[in-house]
Structure formats: C-alpha cells, structure tokens
Amino acid sequence: MWTMTADQDGPHPPQRLGLLLAWHGSVTQTRMKRALGTAGLTPRHAMALMHLEGGPISQRALAERLEVDPSVLVGILNDLEGEGLAERRRDPADRRRHNVAITDAGDAALHKTNTALDEVESGIFAGLSAAERELLRGLLDRVNTSAEDFACGE
C-alpha cells in the first residue's frame, strides 16, 4: 500500500506527516481489529458496548456519543441484541424512548476485548513513557479531523 524506504533498520513509512500518521494508523487498525476479533466484535460494536459500560443510556444519547446516524445505530444494536450482548428497553418515564443496556454476556465480551486491546496498546506504545503517551493523546486531540471525515470500513 505504501511506498517504503529501507535502511539497516528495515522499511519505514513515507516521511510526510500525514502519510506517516496514516501508515501508523493502518498498522494500529489492523492490530486492533485482530484483537477485537477475539471477542467476535467489530470496532463499532466494541465502542457501543464501551459506552454502555457505565449503565443504561438512551438510544439517542448513544447515537450522539458514537457520532452515528440513528439508523446506523439501529443496525449496530440489532447485531448486539442478536448476539445477546445488549438489550433495548422502553424508558419507564417516557414510553416513546428506548434505553440501551449491556448484558452480562456483553460485559464478558467487553472484558475479553479490553484485555486484548490492552495487550495491543502495550506493544504499540512500548517505546513511550506514560508522560509521552499522555502528550501523544493531547497532540492527537488537536489534530483537525471530524467524524464527518470518517469512512468506516467494517
């Protein structure tokens, strides 16, 4: 995919900053998807379960947190419910609204996923100190991207 330059240390991605970030992102995405597969989850399914970890939330709030159209969320929730990982319930205070909750099976899948993701991140960021990881997080937060730019390849 990328034109690589080689030296005694092996191949390196192109040195344009955007291409460098894309190359590392591609490698990271591959490793993360492999880790998510240990629990049979896609990135969107895992993210939805992570947002449910703190307790039930409304379907609308979950769509906003995931930054997806409500119609896309319906598909994600259909998949999660079909696997017994999450469930939708009518809000007792407003019967028109649905709340979404993680199930015990969803908790177990999320625990397995988080363990696998921790291992991947430990490997990827092994060369960075805790302070450097926080610095990287802060720098990435300032990179000018938005959810509208994202094209999910699931």
Buried (B, 14 or more C-beta within 10 A) or exposed (E): EBEEEEEEEEEEBBEEEEEBBBBEEEEBEEBBBEBBEBBEBBBBBBBBBBBBEEEBBBBBBBBBBBEBEEEBBBEBBEBBBEBEBBBBEEEEEEEEBBBBEBBEEBBEBBEBBBEBBEEBBEEBBEEEEEEEEEEEEEEEEEEEEEEEEEEEEE
